[in-house]
Amino acid sequence: MFRIFTDVGLILAFVGATGVVLNHKNLLISIIAIELMFYGLNLYLIALSVYLDDMMGEVFALFVLTLAAAESALALALITAYFRNYQDIFILQQ
């Protein structure tokens, strides 16, 4: 069971990293991909913490969740400011 959760966590992190690298247009999709990387890392840390019977992975996962919440709030503020200036949320203009 440990192997399934670690694999899913790593796959989520890899999909998020791929989304950040391949997305060059939409700022919102990039931020969602970063959040997906955070959640994949959290799943991996919690699975590893349960497997090793150690609380530090769970504590670190809570820290990462706090960091992800702060990043989401800051990103939403930046997207709002960007939208007010340029009237869209696309990074590259065509």
Secondary structure, 3 states (H helix, E strand, C coil): CHHHHHHHHHHHHHHHHHHHHHCCCEHHHHHHHHHHHHHHHHHHHHHHHHHHCCCHHHHHHHHHHHHHHHHHHHHHHHHHHHHHHHCCCECCCC
